[in-house]
Amino acid sequence: FLRLAFQYEPDVEYYAHSKVVIGSLDKECPHCHALKFKNEPVGMCCSSGKVQLTEIETPPEPLHGLLIGTDPDSSLFLKSIRTFNSCFQMTSFGATEIVNNIAANGQQFNSTFKIKGQIYHKVGSLLPMPSESHKFLQIYFMGGEDSERALANRVDARCDYHNLNSPFARRIVTDLDALLNEHNELLKLFKSHMHKLQSDNHAIVINPDRTPAGQHVRRFNAPVVDDVAGIMVGDRTATRQIVIRRRNNNLQFISDTHRSYDALQYPLIFWKGQDGYCVNIKQRDPVTGAETNKNVSSKDFYSYRLMIRSGRDNIILRCRELSQQFMVDMYVMIESERLRYLRYNQQKLRAEEYIHLRDAIAKNADTAEIGNSVILPSSYVGSPRHMQEYI
């Protein structure tokens, strides 16, 4: 029966077979109320109550109506949601290779989002160089903030760059621009600090882990300006900090463990600038709710974020192709975190005992030519040893 998928027979009652019917999505987690199928693992949603996050709030109109289909222009918005998100993203998205399914006639088929290699987010300065046009975050600072002319300039820049020529698309961009300027706390942070940047050598520095004073780490509130950012002169910064200068022509890579990594790239999902994953989120006791000394992994964090829950609307799952991009982006982050762990815990894996490196040293090889080898255990899915042992 297991090979019947390759030998489909119309007379076979597949719908009634126990190995095909997965049942309804009605198994509810007693801790986080996530809905699952009957055979899905118990702890896949919240690690049996150890992961406790606040939900992403339902966005206000018109974004909510555009996402759920009640807005008259919802069809256009959802069909091109990645383009509309690109209009407002504050960082650029890149990968070693982005794979598009293009047919011989030039049409895209099998709507998926695939990448090969590394994903990276980069951010520029608040203002462009004198001879360059505004891009990404810089568009928010075109010709002031509140005037009608400034709004028109921002809409023109977004629509022209992304070839959104219809009046319906312009209406969507105009409304979303107003929504983000009103509600997005990251934008408020940048604008409140903009007047403090006395020269192009000054920069806004966003702390990668700090949360607003008096608030618990796990609550993931939108940032409060004075608690999470400051002004810096010069180049002395920590590796994971986001440094946004007043004006220069350099791009900074954003660490995937910075809490604002998601909000800067996906403003239509994290419309308030809510915090995403960072490395210092603690697990909690399922009974008492007290913090433990163990951290929440990125896999557990995003597993929690992507679940369907009874009586709650998950905005991430309504974003269609943008959801696909977000999930691919976060999956690469999860794999990167696993690889970083393996890299920095080679002694625990007894990597020095592996024969190849030992033989090279024994044969008087130049150790400088060996490089920094990182041993992947057989438990790492996709590694050569895993392929050899389990496939």
ABEGO torsion letter per residue (X at the ends): XAAAAABBBAABBAAABAAABAEBBABBBAAAGBBBBAABBAAAAAGGGABBBBBBBBBBOAAAAAAAGABAAAAAAAAAAAAAAAAABABBBBBABBBBBBBAAGBBBGBBBBBBEBBBBBBBBABBBAABBBBEAAAAABGEAABAAAAAAAAAAAAAAAGBABAAAAAAAAAAAAAAAAABAAAAAAAAAAAABABAABBBBBBAABBBBGBBAAAGBBBBAAAABBBBBEABBBAABBBBBABBABBBBBBAABAAAAAAABAAABAAGBBBBBAABBBBBAAAGBBBABBBBAAAAAAAAABBBBGBBBAAAAAEAAAAAAAAAAAAAAAAAAAAAAAAAAAAAGAAABAAAAAAAAAGBBAAAAEBBBBBBAABBGBAAAAAAAX
